[in-house]
């Protein structure tokens, strides 16, 4: 049975809670209290609990929403006229955005697929792999890299960004390593 559609004000509140939760989880991970998230969102704790029965459910919703956004953005870029440039720009943007978000770093780095994010993670992987393959076909990326290699490189780049947040040097080295020679 499908859930009934949310009223407009409920949708706005849910979106505000998700945005506040993403900001809070980015800094503190699961340690942030739900009351702090409610305060950041400008809603009461009851509103948070109406949409998300637990902090873990809210965390999962934040991760899924971000992965879905990454997947949609990659899909929108697949037919670009400049596949190499688009691939490198997108890859860099994902690293920069995800590195500032502890929750997303953890989600992208998980080796076992969590059921709650499986569909969104798969869509992101498929679309990212399509961007990679288009860039490879255009001669912009070496051909001995596949989607799984790219995932491992993302996790490595996220670790680099988290340990050296003000230096783009090592990520540029990684990107140079992807270029076809």
Buried (B, 14 or more C-beta within 10 A) or exposed (E): EEEEEEEEEEEEBBEBBBBBBBBBBBEEBEEBEBEBBBBBBEBEBEBBBBBBEEBEEBBBBBBBBBBBEBBBBBBEBBEBEBBBEBBBEBBBEBBBBBBBBBBBBBBBBEEEEEEBBEEBBEBBBEBBBBBBBBBBEBEBBBEEBEBEEBBEBBBBBBBBBEEEEEEBEBBEEBBEEBEBE
